[in-house]
């Protein structure tokens, strides 16, 4: 089941209109989904989804697999 969720998240990172590039405080860039937090409608909180093992966009790629780079 978790493999299916990761696959769905990666497809959403490519095709969703809510997909953006997040720049972390150390300068690394990752693709992420930014969704509204529907549990607290009074606030403008967002939920950011980034795959745990993902490729950094602005670093040199080390290998062909996600966890190597």
C-alpha positions as CSV (number, residue, x, y, z in Angstrom):
1,X,0.0,0.0,0.0
2,X,2.8,2.5,0.8
3,X,4.4,1.9,-2.6
4,X,1.1,2.9,-4.2
5,X,1.0,6.1,-2.2
6,X,4.5,7.0,-3.1
7,X,3.8,6.3,-6.8
8,X,0.6,8.5,-6.6
9,X,2.5,11.3,-4.9
10,X,5.3,11.3,-7.5
11,X,2.7,11.4,-10.3
12,X,1.0,14.3,-8.6
13,X,4.3,16.1,-8.3
14,X,4.5,16.0,-12.1
15,X,0.9,16.8,-13.1
16,X,-0.9,18.6,-10.3
17,X,-1.5,22.3,-10.4
18,X,-0.6,22.4,-6.6
19,X,2.9,21.1,-7.3
20,X,5.6,23.7,-6.7
21,X,9.4,23.8,-6.1
22,X,10.3,24.3,-2.4
23,X,13.6,25.9,-1.6
24,X,14.9,25.0,1.9
25,X,16.9,27.2,4.2
26,X,20.2,25.5,3.2
27,X,19.5,26.1,-0.5
28,X,18.3,22.7,-1.6
29,X,15.3,22.5,-4.0
30,X,12.7,19.8,-4.1
31,X,9.3,19.3,-5.9
32,X,6.4,19.3,-3.4
33,X,2.7,19.5,-3.2
34,X,1.1,22.4,-1.3
35,X,-2.4,21.7,-0.1
36,X,-4.7,23.8,2.2
37,X,-5.2,22.5,5.8
38,X,-8.9,21.7,5.9
39,X,-8.9,20.9,9.6
40,X,-8.4,24.6,10.5
41,X,-10.5,26.8,8.2
42,X,-9.8,30.0,10.2
43,X,-6.1,30.0,9.3
44,X,-4.1,30.1,6.1
45,X,-2.1,27.0,6.9
46,X,-0.7,24.8,4.2
47,X,0.4,21.2,4.2
48,X,3.6,20.4,2.3
49,X,4.2,16.9,0.9
50,X,7.7,15.9,-0.2
51,X,8.7,12.3,-0.7
52,X,11.2,11.2,2.0
53,X,13.7,9.9,-0.5
54,X,13.7,12.4,-3.3
55,X,16.2,13.9,-5.7
56,X,17.4,17.4,-4.9
57,X,16.9,19.5,-8.0
58,X,19.9,21.8,-7.7
59,X,22.6,19.3,-6.7
60,X,24.7,17.0,-8.8
61,X,23.0,13.6,-9.3
62,X,25.2,10.8,-7.9
63,X,23.4,7.7,-9.2
64,X,20.4,6.7,-11.1
65,X,18.2,5.8,-8.1
66,X,16.5,8.3,-5.9
67,X,18.1,7.4,-2.6
68,X,21.7,7.6,-4.1
69,X,21.3,11.2,-5.2
